[in-house]
Amino acid sequence: MPIYNKLVRDLIPDIIGAQGKQYTIQTLDQEDYIAELRKKLQEEHHEYIAAVQDREAVEELADMLEVIYALASIHGATEQDLNRVRDEKAQLRGKFQERILLIEAEM
């Protein structure tokens, strides 16, 4: 059996079992869960960077968002809380839609 040792979505064991395949899982404690979520975010980021088609890129972004929501939950925030903070920052500092690259500025 191949060894994966990686965080997977909640229904993956059911999907594997429905195919008649064997698997081994472990439920992580909070500390290991946070570490694995952070690794998963890096993995999804790399997959997004490697994506060559728009559809593939959007799927990887959706995966990143799911991991980000899980991390937010660990920090006591809901999806709505995270979006509220994002909206507040957008109101105060703008978004990233104007494609502005700051070259230099006096501080």
C-alpha positions in Angstrom: 0.0 0.0 0.0 1.4 3.5 -0.8 2.1 5.7 2.2 0.7 9.3 2.0 1.0 10.8 5.5 -1.0 13.9 4.4 -4.1 15.7 5.5 -7.1 14.9 3.4 -10.7 16.1 3.1 -13.2 14.4 5.5 -14.9 12.2 2.9 -11.7 10.8 1.3 -11.7 7.7 3.6 -15.4 7.0 2.7 -14.5 7.3 -1.0 -11.6 4.9 -0.7 -13.7 2.4 1.3 -16.6 2.6 -1.3 -14.1 1.5 -3.9 -13.4 -1.6 -1.8 -9.9 -0.5 -1.0 -8.2 -0.7 2.4 -6.8 2.4 4.2 -5.3 3.5 7.5 -6.1 6.8 9.1 -5.3 8.7 12.2 -7.2 11.6 13.9 -4.7 14.3 14.7 -4.4 16.3 17.9 -4.8 20.1 17.7 -1.0 20.8 17.4 -0.5 18.3 14.6 -3.7 19.4 12.9 -2.4 23.0 12.7 1.0 21.8 11.4 -0.7 19.6 8.8 -3.0 22.4 7.7 -0.1 24.7 7.2 1.7 22.0 5.1 -1.5 21.5 3.1 -1.7 25.2 2.4 1.8 25.2 1.1 1.0 22.1 -1.0 -2.1 23.7 -2.5 -0.1 26.9 -3.1 2.5 25.0 -5.1 -0.2 23.2 -7.1 -1.8 26.6 -7.9 1.5 28.0 -9.1 2.0 24.9 -11.3 -1.6 25.1 -12.7 -1.6 25.9 -16.4 -5.3 26.0 -17.2 -7.8 28.5 -15.7 -10.1 25.7 -14.5 -7.2 23.9 -12.7 -6.1 27.2 -11.1 -9.6 27.9 -9.8 -9.8 24.4 -8.3 -6.5 24.9 -6.5 -7.6 28.3 -5.3 -10.8 26.7 -3.9 -8.7 24.1 -2.1 -6.6 26.9 -0.6 -9.7 28.6 0.5 -11.0 25.5 2.2 -7.6 25.1 4.1 -7.7 28.9 5.0 -11.2 28.5 6.4 -10.1 25.6 8.5 -7.1 27.6 9.8 -9.4 30.5 10.6 -11.6 28.2 12.6 -8.6 27.2 14.7 -8.0 30.9 15.4 -11.7 31.2 16.5 -12.9 32.9 13.3 -15.7 31.7 11.0 -15.8 32.1 7.3 -18.0 35.1 7.7 -15.5 36.6 10.2 -12.7 36.1 7.7 -14.7 37.7 4.9 -15.7 40.6 7.2 -12.0 41.3 8.0 -11.1 41.0 4.3 -13.9 43.5 3.4 -12.8 45.9 6.2 -9.2 45.8 4.9 -10.4 46.3 1.3 -12.3 49.4 2.5 -9.3 50.8 4.3 -6.5 49.9 2.0 -8.1 48.7 -1.2 -7.9 45.4 -3.1 -5.4 44.1 -5.6 -7.4 45.0 -8.7 -5.5 48.0 -10.1 -2.3 45.9 -10.7 -0.1 48.5 -8.8 3.5 47.6 -8.2 5.2 49.9 -5.7 8.7 50.5 -6.8 10.0 52.7 -4.0 8.7 55.1 -1.4 10.0 57.2 1.4 9.3 55.9 4.9 
